[in-house]
Amino acid sequence: MNKTLIEKNKENAKKALAEAKERKKKEIAVLRAKEKNGPKGLEPTRYGDWERKGITYDF
């Protein structure tokens, strides 16, 4: 069955959108990954101080 150019373009566009959606999901998962060796408790940058091994840094 011969497909017209328009039909082929529609199929390719659908595939491209599906691939982009999957890439976006992976990107979001990476951004939401848990922090390793990060500070415990409340987010220090929100309150303007950062403590690491007993030393406090002010921003």
PyMOL Python script that loads the backbone (N, CA, C, O; Angstrom):
from pymol import cmd

cmd.read_pdbstr("""\
ATOM      1  N   MET A   1       0.841  -1.170   0.000  1.00  0.00           N
ATOM      2  CA  MET A   1       0.000   0.000   0.000  1.00  0.00           C
ATOM      3  C   MET A   1       0.893   1.242   0.000  1.00  0.00           C
ATOM      4  O   MET A   1       1.744   1.391   0.876  1.00  0.00           O
ATOM      5  N   ASN A   2       0.713   2.088  -0.927  1.00  0.00           N
ATOM      6  CA  ASN A   2       1.484   3.323  -1.012  1.00  0.00           C
ATOM      7  C   ASN A   2       0.848   4.389  -0.122  1.00  0.00           C
ATOM      8  O   ASN A   2      -0.350   4.665  -0.184  1.00  0.00           O
ATOM      9  N   LYS A   3       1.705   4.969   0.701  1.00  0.00           N
ATOM     10  CA  LYS A   3       1.229   6.044   1.569  1.00  0.00           C
ATOM     11  C   LYS A   3       1.625   7.366   0.948  1.00  0.00           C
ATOM     12  O   LYS A   3       2.683   7.507   0.334  1.00  0.00           O
ATOM     13  N   THR A   4       0.763   8.302   1.125  1.00  0.00           N
ATOM     14  CA  THR A   4       1.086   9.617   0.595  1.00  0.00           C
ATOM     15  C   THR A   4       2.114  10.280   1.504  1.00  0.00           C
ATOM     16  O   THR A   4       2.338   9.852   2.636  1.00  0.00           O
ATOM     17  N   LEU A   5       2.715  11.306   0.995  1.00  0.00           N
ATOM     18  CA  LEU A   5       3.727  12.035   1.742  1.00  0.00           C
ATOM     19  C   LEU A   5       3.142  12.628   3.021  1.00  0.00           C
ATOM     20  O   LEU A   5       3.815  12.655   4.052  1.00  0.00           O
ATOM     21  N   ILE A   6       1.933  13.090   2.967  1.00  0.00           N
ATOM     22  CA  ILE A   6       1.273  13.676   4.139  1.00  0.00           C
ATOM     23  C   ILE A   6       1.084  12.622   5.226  1.00  0.00           C
ATOM     24  O   ILE A   6       1.322  12.894   6.402  1.00  0.00           O
ATOM     25  N   GLU A   7       0.658  11.423   4.841  1.00  0.00           N
ATOM     26  CA  GLU A   7       0.466  10.348   5.815  1.00  0.00           C
ATOM     27  C   GLU A   7       1.783   9.967   6.464  1.00  0.00           C
ATOM     28  O   GLU A   7       1.833   9.737   7.673  1.00  0.00           O
ATOM     29  N   LYS A   8       2.850   9.896   5.679  1.00  0.00           N
ATOM     30  CA  LYS A   8       4.170   9.570   6.221  1.00  0.00           C
ATOM     31  C   LYS A   8       4.631  10.648   7.195  1.00  0.00           C
ATOM     32  O   LYS A   8       5.186  10.341   8.250  1.00  0.00           O
ATOM     33  N   ASN A   9       4.402  11.910   6.840  1.00  0.00           N
ATOM     34  CA  ASN A   9       4.792  13.005   7.719  1.00  0.00           C
ATOM     35  C   ASN A   9       4.026  12.971   9.032  1.00  0.00           C
ATOM     36  O   ASN A   9       4.590  13.254  10.089  1.00  0.00           O
ATOM     37  N   LYS A  10       2.748  12.629   8.970  1.00  0.00           N
ATOM     38  CA  LYS A  10       1.944  12.536  10.189  1.00  0.00           C
ATOM     39  C   LYS A  10       2.479  11.431  11.102  1.00  0.00           C
ATOM     40  O   LYS A  10       2.582  11.615  12.315  1.00  0.00           O
ATOM     41  N   GLU A  11       2.818  10.287  10.512  1.00  0.00           N
ATOM     42  CA  GLU A  11       3.365   9.180  11.297  1.00  0.00           C
ATOM     43  C   GLU A  11       4.696   9.571  11.929  1.00  0.00           C
ATOM     44  O   GLU A  11       4.938   9.293  13.103  1.00  0.00           O
ATOM     45  N   ASN A  12       5.555  10.215  11.148  1.00  0.00           N
ATOM     46  CA  ASN A  12       6.854  10.642  11.665  1.00  0.00           C
ATOM     47  C   ASN A  12       6.692  11.665  12.783  1.00  0.00           C
ATOM     48  O   ASN A  12       7.437  11.645  13.762  1.00  0.00           O
ATOM     49  N   ALA A  13       5.728  12.549  12.636  1.00  0.00           N
ATOM     50  CA  ALA A  13       5.484  13.562  13.658  1.00  0.00           C
ATOM     51  C   ALA A  13       5.007  12.908  14.955  1.00  0.00           C
ATOM     52  O   ALA A  13       5.436  13.296  16.041  1.00  0.00           O
ATOM     53  N   LYS A  14       4.132  11.927  14.844  1.00  0.00           N
ATOM     54  CA  LYS A  14       3.651  11.221  16.031  1.00  0.00           C
ATOM     55  C   LYS A  14       4.798  10.494  16.729  1.00  0.00           C
ATOM     56  O   LYS A  14       4.887  10.514  17.957  1.00  0.00           O
ATOM     57  N   LYS A  15       5.669   9.858  15.961  1.00  0.00           N
ATOM     58  CA  LYS A  15       6.823   9.167  16.544  1.00  0.00           C
ATOM     59  C   LYS A  15       7.756  10.155  17.238  1.00  0.00           C
ATOM     60  O   LYS A  15       8.256   9.886  18.330  1.00  0.00           O
ATOM     61  N   ALA A  16       7.987  11.297  16.599  1.00  0.00           N
ATOM     62  CA  ALA A  16       8.871  12.312  17.172  1.00  0.00           C
ATOM     63  C   ALA A  16       8.304  12.854  18.483  1.00  0.00           C
ATOM     64  O   ALA A  16       9.048  13.059  19.443  1.00  0.00           O
ATOM     65  N   LEU A  17       7.001  13.087  18.529  1.00  0.00           N
ATOM     66  CA  LEU A  17       6.379  13.573  19.759  1.00  0.00           C
ATOM     67  C   LEU A  17       6.460  12.543  20.880  1.00  0.00           C
ATOM     68  O   LEU A  17       6.688  12.895  22.037  1.00  0.00           O
ATOM     69  N   ALA A  18       6.274  11.269  20.534  1.00  0.00           N
ATOM     70  CA  ALA A  18       6.367  10.213  21.536  1.00  0.00           C
ATOM     71  C   ALA A  18       7.796  10.115  22.081  1.00  0.00           C
ATOM     72  O   ALA A  18       7.993   9.956  23.285  1.00  0.00           O
ATOM     73  N   GLU A  19       8.784  10.210  21.200  1.00  0.00           N
ATOM     74  CA  GLU A  19      10.179  10.170  21.638  1.00  0.00           C
ATOM     75  C   GLU A  19      10.518  11.365  22.521  1.00  0.00           C
ATOM     76  O   GLU A  19      11.223  11.217  23.519  1.00  0.00           O
ATOM     77  N   ALA A  20      10.027  12.536  22.166  1.00  0.00           N
ATOM     78  CA  ALA A  20      10.279  13.734  22.959  1.00  0.00           C
ATOM     79  C   ALA A  20       9.651  13.610  24.348  1.00  0.00           C
ATOM     80  O   ALA A  20      10.229  14.045  25.344  1.00  0.00           O
ATOM     81  N   LYS A  21       8.468  13.014  24.400  1.00  0.00           N
ATOM     82  CA  LYS A  21       7.782  12.823  25.676  1.00  0.00           C
ATOM     83  C   LYS A  21       8.591  11.890  26.582  1.00  0.00           C
ATOM     84  O   LYS A  21       8.715  12.145  27.780  1.00  0.00           O
ATOM     85  N   GLU A  22       9.135  10.824  26.024  1.00  0.00           N
ATOM     86  CA  GLU A  22       9.967   9.891  26.790  1.00  0.00           C
ATOM     87  C   GLU A  22      11.244  10.565  27.292  1.00  0.00           C
ATOM     88  O   GLU A  22      11.650  10.365  28.436  1.00  0.00           O
ATOM     89  N   ARG A  23      11.879  11.371  26.423  1.00  0.00           N
ATOM     90  CA  ARG A  23      13.092  12.091  26.841  1.00  0.00           C
ATOM     91  C   ARG A  23      12.773  13.047  27.983  1.00  0.00           C
ATOM     92  O   ARG A  23      13.562  13.174  28.919  1.00  0.00           O
ATOM     93  N   LYS A  24      11.643  13.711  27.919  1.00  0.00           N
ATOM     94  CA  LYS A  24      11.239  14.656  28.958  1.00  0.00           C
ATOM     95  C   LYS A  24      11.013  13.929  30.277  1.00  0.00           C
ATOM     96  O   LYS A  24      11.399  14.429  31.333  1.00  0.00           O
ATOM     97  N   LYS A  25      10.387  12.746  30.226  1.00  0.00           N
ATOM     98  CA  LYS A  25      10.164  11.959  31.437  1.00  0.00           C
ATOM     99  C   LYS A  25      11.494  11.590  32.087  1.00  0.00           C
ATOM    100  O   LYS A  25      11.643  11.683  33.305  1.00  0.00           O
ATOM    101  N   LYS A  26      12.455  11.173  31.274  1.00  0.00           N
ATOM    102  CA  LYS A  26      13.772  10.802  31.801  1.00  0.00           C
ATOM    103  C   LYS A  26      14.476  12.014  32.403  1.00  0.00           C
ATOM    104  O   LYS A  26      15.119  11.913  33.448  1.00  0.00           O
ATOM    105  N   GLU A  27      14.350  13.156  31.737  1.00  0.00           N
ATOM    106  CA  GLU A  27      14.984  14.386  32.229  1.00  0.00           C
ATOM    107  C   GLU A  27      14.397  14.786  33.578  1.00  0.00           C
ATOM    108  O   GLU A  27      15.134  15.180  34.482  1.00  0.00           O
ATOM    109  N   ILE A  28      13.094  14.689  33.719  1.00  0.00           N
ATOM    110  CA  ILE A  28      12.437  15.028  34.977  1.00  0.00           C
ATOM    111  C   ILE A  28      12.870  14.071  36.075  1.00  0.00           C
ATOM    112  O   ILE A  28      13.091  14.491  37.211  1.00  0.00           O
ATOM    113  N   ALA A  29      12.992  12.794  35.752  1.00  0.00           N
ATOM    114  CA  ALA A  29      13.429  11.819  36.739  1.00  0.00           C
ATOM    115  C   ALA A  29      14.834  12.139  37.238  1.00  0.00           C
ATOM    116  O   ALA A  29      15.113  11.999  38.429  1.00  0.00           O
ATOM    117  N   VAL A  30      15.713  12.562  36.351  1.00  0.00           N
ATOM    118  CA  VAL A  30      17.073  12.922  36.740  1.00  0.00           C
ATOM    119  C   VAL A  30      17.049  14.148  37.645  1.00  0.00           C
ATOM    120  O   VAL A  30      17.771  14.197  38.642  1.00  0.00           O
ATOM    121  N   LEU A  31      16.235  15.125  37.310  1.00  0.00           N
ATOM    122  CA  LEU A  31      16.169  16.347  38.107  1.00  0.00           C
ATOM    123  C   LEU A  31      15.577  16.103  39.487  1.00  0.00           C
ATOM    124  O   LEU A  31      15.915  16.807  40.438  1.00  0.00           O
ATOM    125  N   ARG A  32      14.711  15.130  39.604  1.00  0.00           N
ATOM    126  CA  ARG A  32      14.079  14.822  40.892  1.00  0.00           C
ATOM    127  C   ARG A  32      14.865  13.808  41.715  1.00  0.00           C
ATOM    128  O   ARG A  32      14.427  13.425  42.800  1.00  0.00           O
ATOM    129  N   ALA A  33      15.995  13.377  41.227  1.00  0.00           N
ATOM    130  CA  ALA A  33      16.781  12.369  41.937  1.00  0.00           C
ATOM    131  C   ALA A  33      17.196  12.902  43.299  1.00  0.00           C
ATOM    132  O   ALA A  33      17.425  14.100  43.469  1.00  0.00           O
ATOM    133  N   LYS A  34      17.288  12.002  44.263  1.00  0.00           N
ATOM    134  CA  LYS A  34      17.681  12.380  45.610  1.00  0.00           C
ATOM    135  C   LYS A  34      19.124  12.854  45.629  1.00  0.00           C
ATOM    136  O   LYS A  34      19.965  12.373  44.869  1.00  0.00           O
ATOM    137  N   GLU A  35      19.389  13.791  46.498  1.00  0.00           N
ATOM    138  CA  GLU A  35      20.733  14.331  46.651  1.00  0.00           C
ATOM    139  C   GLU A  35      21.570  13.380  47.498  1.00  0.00           C
ATOM    140  O   GLU A  35      21.097  12.869  48.513  1.00  0.00           O
ATOM    141  N   LYS A  36      22.806  13.143  47.087  1.00  0.00           N
ATOM    142  CA  LYS A  36      23.714  12.277  47.832  1.00  0.00           C
ATOM    143  C   LYS A  36      24.644  13.143  48.674  1.00  0.00           C
ATOM    144  O   LYS A  36      25.189  14.132  48.184  1.00  0.00           O
ATOM    145  N   ASN A  37      24.825  12.773  49.932  1.00  0.00           N
ATOM    146  CA  ASN A  37      25.692  13.482  50.869  1.00  0.00           C
ATOM    147  C   ASN A  37      25.281  14.938  51.041  1.00  0.00           C
ATOM    148  O   ASN A  37      26.122  15.788  51.332  1.00  0.00           O
ATOM    149  N   GLY A  38      24.029  15.226  50.870  1.00  0.00           N
ATOM    150  CA  GLY A  38      23.539  16.596  51.033  1.00  0.00           C
ATOM    151  C   GLY A  38      23.249  16.900  52.492  1.00  0.00           C
ATOM    152  O   GLY A  38      23.358  16.015  53.340  1.00  0.00           O
ATOM    153  N   PRO A  39      22.888  18.117  52.791  1.00  0.00           N
ATOM    154  CA  PRO A  39      22.598  18.501  54.164  1.00  0.00           C
ATOM    155  C   PRO A  39      21.321  17.832  54.667  1.00  0.00           C
ATOM    156  O   PRO A  39      20.397  17.569  53.898  1.00  0.00           O
ATOM    157  N   LYS A  40      21.287  17.568  55.944  1.00  0.00           N
ATOM    158  CA  LYS A  40      20.103  16.968  56.553  1.00  0.00           C
ATOM    159  C   LYS A  40      19.161  18.084  56.989  1.00  0.00           C
ATOM    160  O   LYS A  40      19.615  19.192  57.275  1.00  0.00           O
ATOM    161  N   GLY A  41      17.904  17.823  57.042  1.00  0.00           N
ATOM    162  CA  GLY A  41      16.956  18.808  57.531  1.00  0.00           C
ATOM    163  C   GLY A  41      16.477  19.749  56.440  1.00  0.00           C
ATOM    164  O   GLY A  41      16.399  19.391  55.265  1.00  0.00           O
ATOM    165  N   LEU A  42      16.155  20.980  56.872  1.00  0.00           N
ATOM    166  CA  LEU A  42      15.606  21.970  55.952  1.00  0.00           C
ATOM    167  C   LEU A  42      16.641  22.404  54.930  1.00  0.00           C
ATOM    168  O   LEU A  42      17.845  22.312  55.169  1.00  0.00           O
ATOM    169  N   GLU A  43      16.164  22.872  53.805  1.00  0.00           N
ATOM    170  CA  GLU A  43      17.041  23.330  52.726  1.00  0.00           C
ATOM    171  C   GLU A  43      17.801  24.572  53.192  1.00  0.00           C
ATOM    172  O   GLU A  43      17.179  25.603  53.450  1.00  0.00           O
ATOM    173  N   PRO A  44      19.126  24.499  53.306  1.00  0.00           N
ATOM    174  CA  PRO A  44      19.890  25.622  53.861  1.00  0.00           C
ATOM    175  C   PRO A  44      19.899  26.864  52.981  1.00  0.00           C
ATOM    176  O   PRO A  44      19.961  27.978  53.501  1.00  0.00           O
ATOM    177  N   THR A  45      19.839  26.704  51.675  1.00  0.00           N
ATOM    178  CA  THR A  45      19.884  27.878  50.803  1.00  0.00           C
ATOM    179  C   THR A  45      18.626  28.727  50.946  1.00  0.00           C
ATOM    180  O   THR A  45      18.631  29.915  50.624  1.00  0.00           O
ATOM    181  N   ARG A  46      17.565  28.122  51.423  1.00  0.00           N
ATOM    182  CA  ARG A  46      16.321  28.873  51.621  1.00  0.00           C
ATOM    183  C   ARG A  46      16.470  29.860  52.768  1.00  0.00           C
ATOM    184  O   ARG A  46      15.864  30.931  52.756  1.00  0.00           O
ATOM    185  N   TYR A  47      17.277  29.498  53.757  1.00  0.00           N
ATOM    186  CA  TYR A  47      17.433  30.337  54.937  1.00  0.00           C
ATOM    187  C   TYR A  47      18.737  31.130  54.919  1.00  0.00           C
ATOM    188  O   TYR A  47      19.010  31.874  55.861  1.00  0.00           O
ATOM    189  N   GLY A  48      19.550  30.990  53.869  1.00  0.00           N
ATOM    190  CA  GLY A  48      20.729  31.817  53.705  1.00  0.00           C
ATOM    191  C   GLY A  48      21.986  31.283  54.375  1.00  0.00           C
ATOM    192  O   GLY A  48      23.026  31.938  54.311  1.00  0.00           O
ATOM    193  N   ASP A  49      21.932  30.136  55.007  1.00  0.00           N
ATOM    194  CA  ASP A  49      23.118  29.566  55.660  1.00  0.00           C
ATOM    195  C   ASP A  49      23.370  28.161  55.136  1.00  0.00           C
ATOM    196  O   ASP A  49      22.450  27.453  54.726  1.00  0.00           O
ATOM    197  N   TRP A  50      24.624  27.782  55.161  1.00  0.00           N
ATOM    198  CA  TRP A  50      25.006  26.439  54.751  1.00  0.00           C
ATOM    199  C   TRP A  50      26.000  25.918  55.766  1.00  0.00           C
ATOM    200  O   TRP A  50      27.007  26.567  56.048  1.00  0.00           O
ATOM    201  N   GLU A  51      25.722  24.756  56.311  1.00  0.00           N
ATOM    202  CA  GLU A  51      26.622  24.182  57.304  1.00  0.00           C
ATOM    203  C   GLU A  51      27.179  22.875  56.770  1.00  0.00           C
ATOM    204  O   GLU A  51      26.448  22.022  56.266  1.00  0.00           O
ATOM    205  N   ARG A  52      28.477  22.744  56.892  1.00  0.00           N
ATOM    206  CA  ARG A  52      29.124  21.506  56.454  1.00  0.00           C
ATOM    207  C   ARG A  52      30.232  21.180  57.439  1.00  0.00           C
ATOM    208  O   ARG A  52      31.179  21.954  57.575  1.00  0.00           O
ATOM    209  N   LYS A  53      30.133  20.062  58.123  1.00  0.00           N
ATOM    210  CA  LYS A  53      31.103  19.603  59.111  1.00  0.00           C
ATOM    211  C   LYS A  53      31.342  20.658  60.183  1.00  0.00           C
ATOM    212  O   LYS A  53      32.481  20.933  60.560  1.00  0.00           O
ATOM    213  N   GLY A  54      30.253  21.243  60.667  1.00  0.00           N
ATOM    214  CA  GLY A  54      30.341  22.188  61.769  1.00  0.00           C
ATOM    215  C   GLY A  54      30.714  23.599  61.372  1.00  0.00           C
ATOM    216  O   GLY A  54      30.754  24.469  62.241  1.00  0.00           O
ATOM    217  N   ILE A  55      30.987  23.872  60.122  1.00  0.00           N
ATOM    218  CA  ILE A  55      31.332  25.217  59.664  1.00  0.00           C
ATOM    219  C   ILE A  55      30.136  25.790  58.922  1.00  0.00           C
ATOM    220  O   ILE A  55      29.590  25.158  58.018  1.00  0.00           O
ATOM    221  N   THR A  56      29.732  26.997  59.315  1.00  0.00           N
ATOM    222  CA  THR A  56      28.584  27.636  58.687  1.00  0.00           C
ATOM    223  C   THR A  56      29.045  28.694  57.714  1.00  0.00           C
ATOM    224  O   THR A  56      29.907  29.515  58.027  1.00  0.00           O
ATOM    225  N   TYR A  57      28.467  28.667  56.539  1.00  0.00           N
ATOM    226  CA  TYR A  57      28.780  29.646  55.497  1.00  0.00           C
ATOM    227  C   TYR A  57      27.540  30.491  55.263  1.00  0.00           C
ATOM    228  O   TYR A  57      26.437  29.959  55.140  1.00  0.00           O
ATOM    229  N   ASP A  58      27.713  31.800  55.201  1.00  0.00           N
ATOM    230  CA  ASP A  58      26.599  32.707  54.899  1.00  0.00           C
ATOM    231  C   ASP A  58      26.679  33.141  53.455  1.00  0.00           C
ATOM    232  O   ASP A  58      27.764  33.359  52.916  1.00  0.00           O
ATOM    233  N   PHE A  59      25.528  33.265  52.839  1.00  0.00           N
ATOM    234  CA  PHE A  59      25.477  33.734  51.463  1.00  0.00           C
ATOM    235  C   PHE A  59      25.229  35.203  51.428  1.00  0.00           C
ATOM    236  O   PHE A  59      25.153  35.790  50.349  1.00  0.00           O
TER     237      PHE A  59
END
""", "prot")
cmd.dss("prot")
cmd.show_as("cartoon", "prot")
cmd.util.cbc("prot")
cmd.orient("prot")
